[in-house]
């Protein structure tokens, strides 16, 4: 483990379009290649959310190239979920899905109850404010859990 951190982390949420891509992008910005980081969703029917892209861009995190993916899709592509050191679930549904992997693999699972900003706010600015709150919750949790000398 690098600096006492896990060597690989998988962030997950419902669709891999809002919270988990933000977490993946922030983690990569803070830790570069010191920790292998990916994200997944229970499902992947949606593209990365434009508001997530916008609020992450404000802190220098690029999400425009992110492609949404599910747990199953990752495994089809050869990324074995059971090989991750840590899965961080950002939604109740993804927590239940992540816990299934602990039955047959030695994986730590953590639950970070990050608010889902989708559907919040009436105006564009209100929506951006909700997404910023979720982004900042994720940023705070990552900085606390995986301390780094870099700043986002």
C-alpha angles and dihedrals in degrees: 000000000000112000090341091305126121113266092229133030131185118198116200141183137155104291106002088238106103123011104022095048089050090051092047092049095046092047092050091049092051099040106022110193096337089096124033106233132186136155135216142175135222083240132011108201093126135066123237108291116255093221089055089052091050098049093044090050087059089066096039098263114135117213103158092100095048114122116202117237140174128226089255093049091052091053091047087056090052101260103133110213090201090065095064117103094213137018115197111200116203098185135039094247092051090047091057090047093048092049089060088068092057090067092073105014136058096241128144114224124198127186118216108182098216115177117251106235096191112115094016121123133023102230129050091252092050090050092049089050091055091048091048089054091053091045091050092048089054093045092051093049093048093049091049096045099037107029114202138172091233122090129212 
